[in-house]
Amino acid sequence: MKMEIKSNVTVIIPCYNDGKFIIEAVDSILNQTIQADRIIIVDDGSGQETKNVLKNIKNSIVQIVYQENKGVSNARNTAIKLAQTDYILNLDADDYFEPSFIEKAVDVLNNNNQIVAVSSYCRAFKNDKTIEIINPLGGKLKDFIVINNGRASSMFLKKSWEAVGGFDEKMHEGYEDWEFWIAILEQEGTMYIIKEVLSHYRIKNTSRDQKALENNDFELRKYIYLKHKVSYETHFDFYVFQLLMQNSLLRNSINKAKNSIEFNLGKFILKPFRFFKNKVVK
């Protein structure tokens, strides 16, 4: 049952050409069991189709800001500067939350001053079909230096955002949420994970996350490492051991693939063609 109780939460939604999905994202907030104080949508230079959708959103707690395209980090920072609550909830315009997320996340933050951010298990889906359930671990700074153990769709303290100067606006290609978690956890504290599927992450044919992984992974990791080098040096042994373990798992996976029935069958089938090719070349 929806309660008209102020949550001390501002929901920020950066939006870039997500007119097809933004209504579902907004509705998932309006239908929460406790109401957000405000929803701030920052239209980051979208085309007219998305702008037309945004203009038709009529709700007293929704504020829409229009700006030229400056990237997701800038859009988030623009919204958070306008927020007047202690808690900030980030939601990408093509994703959505289960109705109880705000209530459960606020309860966690209200009752533990060591927690600076709250996320949850997440359903990744494509065309309404579930692809996987993502179970981030959360934790302290050490838990984030090798991989991102959080989710972009999370609630966090505005004072933590202020302490680190906001989202890094130089990170145009991705991983800005990972870097942000490292930055705020350097101030001490923990990210708490609600062990329920309370958020839904849409996988599109061409996504920013996919491009970052395929085209910019090394450079982005290098940037994060150099920016937070002191933290990596502080946890150097842990960092190296984790990399060694990942390398070992990768090598084992490659070895198993090479020794698989399918791989050997493929080599057997191709053997006559290789023989013929060698004869022709000679």
C-alpha positions in Angstrom: 0.0 0.0 0.0 1.4 3.4 -1.0 2.0 5.7 2.0 2.2 9.5 1.7 5.3 9.7 3.9 8.2 11.9 2.9 11.2 9.7 2.2 14.0 12.3 2.3 14.9 11.0 -1.2 15.4 12.7 -4.5 15.4 10.5 -7.6 17.7 11.6 -10.4 17.1 10.3 -13.9 19.6 11.3 -16.7 17.9 10.9 -20.0 19.4 10.8 -23.5 17.0 9.7 -26.3 15.2 7.3 -24.0 11.7 8.5 -24.8 10.5 4.9 -25.4 11.4 3.9 -21.8 11.3 7.0 -19.6 7.6 6.7 -18.7 8.2 3.2 -17.3 11.1 4.5 -15.2 9.1 7.4 -13.8 6.1 5.3 -13.1 8.2 2.8 -11.1 9.1 5.7 -8.8 5.6 7.2 -8.6 4.3 3.7 -7.6 6.8 3.2 -4.7 5.4 2.2 -1.3 6.8 5.5 0.1 6.9 8.5 -2.1 10.1 10.2 -3.2 10.2 13.9 -2.3 11.2 14.8 -5.9 12.1 13.3 -9.3 14.6 15.3 -11.3 14.9 14.3 -14.9 17.8 15.9 -16.8 17.3 15.7 -20.6 20.9 15.6 -21.9 20.4 16.9 -25.4 17.8 14.3 -26.6 16.1 14.5 -29.9 12.6 15.9 -30.4 10.9 12.6 -30.0 12.1 12.2 -26.4 11.5 15.9 -25.7 7.8 15.4 -26.7 7.5 12.5 -24.3 9.0 14.5 -21.5 6.7 17.5 -22.0 3.7 15.2 -21.4 4.9 14.2 -18.0 2.6 16.0 -15.6 3.2 15.4 -11.9 3.9 17.9 -9.1 7.0 16.1 -7.8 8.6 15.8 -11.3 11.1 18.5 -12.4 12.6 18.4 -15.9 15.8 20.2 -16.8 16.9 20.5 -20.4 20.5 21.0 -21.4 22.8 20.4 -24.3 24.5 17.0 -24.4 27.2 16.9 -21.8 27.3 13.3 -20.8 25.7 11.2 -18.1 28.1 12.3 -15.3 27.3 15.9 -15.9 23.5 15.2 -16.1 23.6 13.4 -12.8 25.6 16.2 -11.2 23.2 18.8 -12.5 20.3 16.9 -10.9 22.0 16.3 -7.6 22.9 20.0 -7.2 19.2 20.8 -7.3 18.3 18.1 -4.8 17.4 19.2 -1.3 17.2 15.8 0.4 19.9 13.8 2.2 19.4 10.7 0.1 19.9 10.5 -3.7 18.6 7.6 -5.8 20.1 7.2 -9.3 17.9 5.6 -12.0 18.8 5.4 -15.7 16.0 6.3 -17.9 15.7 2.9 -19.5 15.6 0.9 -16.2 13.1 0.7 -13.4 12.6 -0.3 -9.8 10.3 -2.7 -7.9 7.7 -0.7 -5.8 9.4 -1.4 -2.4 13.0 -0.3 -3.3 12.9 3.2 -1.8 11.2 2.0 1.4 13.7 -0.7 2.0 16.8 1.3 1.0 15.7 4.3 3.3 15.2 1.9 6.2 18.8 0.6 5.7 20.3 4.1 5.6 18.2 5.4 8.5 19.3 2.6 10.8 23.1 2.3 10.0 25.4 5.3 9.9 28.2 3.2 8.5 26.3 2.6 5.2 26.8 5.2 2.5 25.1 3.5 -0.4 22.4 0.9 -0.9 21.7 -1.3 -4.0 20.0 -4.6 -4.6 20.0 -7.7 -6.7 19.1 -6.9 -10.3 17.3 -8.5 -13.2 19.0 -7.9 -16.6 16.5 -8.3 -19.4 16.2 -7.8 -23.1 12.9 -7.5 -25.0 11.1 -8.5 -21.8 13.1 -11.7 -21.5 15.2 -12.3 -18.4 18.9 -12.7 -19.4 20.4 -13.1 -15.9 20.1 -12.1 -12.3 23.0 -10.0 -11.2 24.0 -10.3 -7.5 26.5 -7.6 -6.6 28.4 -8.1 -3.4 28.7 -4.5 -2.2 31.1 -4.0 0.7 34.0 -1.7 1.5 36.6 0.0 -0.6 38.8 -3.1 -1.0 35.8 -5.0 -2.5 35.7 -2.5 -5.4 39.2 -2.1 -6.6 39.2 -5.1 -8.9 35.6 -5.1 -10.1 32.5 -3.0 -9.6 30.6 -4.8 -6.8 27.7 -2.3 -7.0 25.1 -1.1 -9.4 24.5 2.3 -11.0 20.9 2.1 -9.8 21.6 2.8 -6.2 20.7 5.1 -3.3 23.5 7.1 -1.7 24.2 10.0 0.7 24.3 13.5 -0.9 27.0 14.4 1.6 29.2 11.6 0.1 28.6 13.0 -3.4 29.6 16.4 -2.1 32.8 15.1 -0.4 34.2 13.6 -3.6 33.1 16.4 -6.0 30.4 14.4 -7.7 30.6 12.0 -10.6 33.7 12.4 -12.7 32.7 14.3 -15.8 35.9 13.3 -17.7 34.6 9.7 -17.9 32.6 10.1 -21.1 33.1 6.5 -22.2 31.7 4.6 -19.1 32.6 3.1 -15.7 31.8 6.4 -14.0 29.6 4.7 -11.5 32.3 2.3 -10.6 34.8 5.2 -10.1 32.2 7.0 -8.0 31.8 4.1 -5.6 35.5 3.8 -5.1 35.7 7.6 -4.5 33.0 7.6 -1.8 34.2 4.4 -0.1 37.6 6.0 0.2 35.8 8.3 2.7 35.0 5.1 4.7 31.7 3.3 4.9 30.0 0.4 3.2 27.7 -0.2 0.3 24.8 -2.5 1.4 23.1 -4.9 -1.0 19.5 -5.8 -0.4 19.4 -9.5 -1.4 16.2 -9.2 -3.4 15.6 -8.5 -7.1 14.4 -4.9 -6.7 15.8 -3.3 -9.9 15.6 -4.1 -13.6 18.4 -3.3 -16.1 17.5 -3.2 -19.7 20.1 -4.6 -22.2 19.8 -2.8 -25.6 21.4 -3.9 -28.9 23.9 -1.1 -28.6 24.6 0.1 -25.0 27.1 2.3 -23.4 28.2 -0.4 -21.1 28.8 -2.8 -24.0 30.9 -0.2 -25.9 32.9 0.5 -22.8 33.8 -3.1 -22.3 34.6 -3.8 -26.0 36.4 -0.6 -26.9 37.6 1.2 -23.7 38.0 -1.3 -20.9 41.8 -1.0 -20.5 41.9 2.8 -20.7 39.0 3.2 -18.3 40.6 0.8 -15.8 43.9 2.5 -16.2 42.2 5.9 -15.5 40.6 4.6 -12.3 43.8 3.0 -11.1 45.8 6.2 -11.6 43.2 8.4 -10.0 42.9 6.1 -7.0 46.5 4.9 -6.9 46.9 5.3 -3.2 43.9 3.0 -2.5 45.3 0.4 -4.9 48.7 0.6 -3.2 47.1 0.3 0.2 45.4 -2.9 -0.9 48.2 -4.0 -3.2 48.5 -7.6 -2.1 44.7 -8.1 -2.3 44.7 -6.5 -5.7 47.5 -8.7 -7.1 46.1 -11.9 -5.6 42.7 -11.2 -7.2 44.3 -10.6 -10.6 46.3 -13.8 -10.3 43.1 -15.7 -9.4 41.2 -14.2 -12.4 44.1 -15.1 -14.7 44.2 -18.6 -13.4 40.4 -19.0 -13.9 40.7 -17.6 -17.4 43.5 -20.0 -18.3 41.6 -23.0 -16.9 38.5 -22.0 -18.9 40.6 -21.7 -22.1 42.2 -25.1 -21.5 38.8 -26.8 -20.8 37.5 -25.2 -24.0 40.4 -26.6 -26.0 40.0 -30.1 -24.6 36.2 -30.1 -25.1 34.5 -32.6 -27.3 33.2 -29.8 -29.6 36.7 -28.3 -30.0 38.4 -31.7 -30.8 35.5 -32.6 -33.1 36.0 -29.4 -35.0 39.7 -30.1 -35.4 38.9 -33.6 -36.7 36.4 -32.2 -39.2 38.8 -29.6 -40.5 41.8 -31.9 -40.7 41.1 -33.0 -44.3 40.7 -29.4 -45.4 44.0 -28.4 -43.8 45.7 -31.4 -45.6 44.2 -30.3 -48.9 45.2 -26.7 -48.3 48.8 -27.7 -47.6 49.0 -29.8 -50.8 47.7 -26.9 -52.8 50.2 -24.5 -51.3 53.1 -26.8 -52.0 
